[in-house]
């Protein structure tokens, strides 16, 4: 299959690409950072330089790639876990506007199946919690799959040195499970240890 991976250079995206390629899938790895295109190519993806907030560019990129699946692994989180609160509005925007741009692109390119990440824990009321609810509603309305991940732990995550409270999932296990779910029926799938 042709898999358009939004958020390809993120912590889970980097683990998904080699697994998808090994199974024979063609991966279009979208990133907004020009300095990450070489990494995506080394991992085996066709790099797609595009900002998810540029609706017309997203539509064109998806149309050009002609995917069977759009896998939305986008987040907008800081490198330092202590600064997550500072990014609540940014992360909420990527989950609402960014996700909607991917849905609009899907509608204009043959309606590939959509899988999108959310979290398996209850967020405090606020912009991020509302954005998660909106993303889930929108993806399910398209017949897509919501990937509800536990807190990531392992190399490259906020929890490299310790195992977080439940719900949690080791990052490589999360990637393996995600690949197994490409053919999943529409619904919410909780991905935890």
C-alpha positions in Angstrom: 0.0 0.0 0.0 0.9 3.6 -0.4 1.1 5.2 3.1 1.1 9.0 3.5 2.7 9.5 7.0 2.1 12.9 8.5 4.5 13.5 11.3 7.1 11.2 9.8 10.1 12.7 11.6 8.5 12.4 15.0 9.4 9.8 17.7 6.9 7.3 16.4 7.1 8.3 12.8 10.8 7.4 12.7 9.9 3.9 14.0 7.0 3.4 11.6 8.9 4.1 8.4 11.3 1.1 8.5 8.5 -1.3 9.6 6.2 -0.1 6.8 9.0 -0.3 4.2 10.0 -3.8 5.3 6.5 -5.0 4.7 6.6 -3.6 1.1 4.6 -0.4 1.6 5.6 2.8 -0.1 5.9 5.5 2.5 5.5 9.2 1.8 7.0 10.9 4.9 5.7 14.4 5.5 7.7 16.9 7.5 7.6 20.6 7.8 11.4 20.7 8.5 13.7 20.8 5.5 16.5 19.6 7.7 14.7 16.3 8.3 14.1 15.2 4.7 17.4 13.5 4.5 16.7 11.5 7.7 13.3 10.4 6.2 15.0 9.3 3.0 17.6 7.3 5.0 14.8 5.5 6.8 13.2 4.5 3.5 10.5 7.1 2.9 9.9 9.4 0.0 10.3 12.8 1.8 7.4 15.2 1.4 8.2 18.8 2.6 4.9 20.4 3.6 3.4 22.3 6.5 0.1 20.8 7.5 -1.3 24.3 8.1 -0.9 25.1 4.4 -4.2 23.6 3.3 -3.6 23.9 -0.4 -0.1 22.5 -0.2 -1.4 19.5 1.9 -4.1 18.8 -0.6 -1.6 18.9 -3.5 0.9 16.7 -1.6 -1.7 14.1 -0.8 -3.1 14.2 -4.3 0.4 13.9 -5.8 1.3 10.9 -3.6 -2.1 9.2 -4.2 -2.1 7.2 -0.9 -4.2 4.2 0.1 -3.8 5.3 3.7 -3.2 8.6 5.5 -1.5 8.0 8.9 -1.7 11.1 11.0 1.0 11.0 13.7 1.2 14.8 14.1 1.9 16.5 17.4 3.4 19.9 18.2 5.3 19.2 21.4 8.5 20.7 22.8 11.7 18.7 23.3 11.5 19.3 27.1 8.7 17.6 28.9 8.5 20.5 31.4 7.3 22.8 28.6 4.3 20.7 27.4 1.9 23.2 29.0 3.4 26.0 26.9 2.5 24.0 23.7 -1.2 23.2 24.6 -2.5 25.7 22.0 -0.1 24.6 19.3 -0.8 20.9 19.9 -4.5 21.6 19.9 -4.2 23.5 16.6 -2.4 20.6 14.9 -5.0 18.2 16.1 -7.9 20.3 14.8 -6.8 22.4 11.8 -4.0 20.1 10.8 -6.2 17.0 11.0 -9.0 18.7 9.1 -6.5 19.7 6.3 -5.5 16.0 6.0 -9.2 15.0 5.9 -9.9 17.6 3.2 -6.9 16.3 1.3 -8.2 12.8 1.6 -11.6 13.8 0.3 -10.0 15.3 -2.8 -7.7 12.3 -3.6 -9.9 9.2 -3.6 -10.7 9.1 0.1 -7.9 7.0 1.4 -8.4 5.4 4.9 -7.3 7.7 7.7 -5.7 6.6 11.0 -4.9 9.3 13.5 -3.2 9.4 16.9 -4.7 10.6 20.2 -4.1 9.8 23.8 -5.4 7.0 26.0 -5.7 9.1 29.1 -8.1 11.8 30.2 -6.7 15.2 29.5 -7.6 18.1 31.8 -10.4 20.3 30.4 -8.9 22.8 28.1 -7.9 23.3 24.5 -6.0 20.1 24.1 -8.8 17.9 25.5 -11.3 19.7 23.2 -8.9 19.2 20.3 -8.6 15.5 21.0 -12.4 15.1 21.1 -12.7 17.0 17.8 -10.0 14.9 16.1 -11.6 11.7 17.2 -15.1 12.8 16.0 -13.7 14.0 12.7 -11.7 10.8 12.0 -14.6 8.5 13.0 -17.0 10.5 10.8 -14.7 9.7 7.8 -14.7 5.9 8.7 -11.2 6.2 10.0 -9.4 4.7 12.9 -8.4 6.5 16.1 -5.1 5.3 17.5 -5.4 6.0 21.3 -1.8 5.6 22.6 -0.7 5.3 26.2 2.2 7.4 27.3 5.3 6.5 25.2 8.4 5.3 26.9 11.7 4.1 25.7 14.5 5.7 23.5 13.7 9.1 22.1 10.6 9.6 24.3 10.0 11.9 27.3 10.3 8.7 29.4 13.7 7.3 28.3 14.9 6.5 31.8 11.7 5.6 33.6 8.4 3.8 33.0 5.5 6.2 33.3 2.2 5.6 35.0 -0.5 3.7 33.1 -1.8 3.9 30.5 1.6 3.5 28.8 3.2 1.8 25.8 6.8 1.1 24.9 7.5 3.1 21.7 8.6 0.2 19.6 5.5 -1.8 20.7 3.3 1.2 19.7 4.9 1.3 16.2 4.5 -2.5 15.7 0.8 -2.3 16.8 0.1 0.7 14.6 1.4 -1.2 11.5 -0.8 -4.2 12.4 -3.8 -1.8 12.5 -3.6 -0.5 8.9 -6.5 -2.8 7.9 -8.5 -2.3 11.1 -12.2 -1.4 10.9 -13.3 2.1 11.8 -13.3 2.8 15.6 -11.1 3.7 18.5 -8.2 1.3 19.2 -6.4 1.7 22.6 -2.7 0.9 22.2 -1.1 0.2 25.6 1.2 -2.4 27.1 
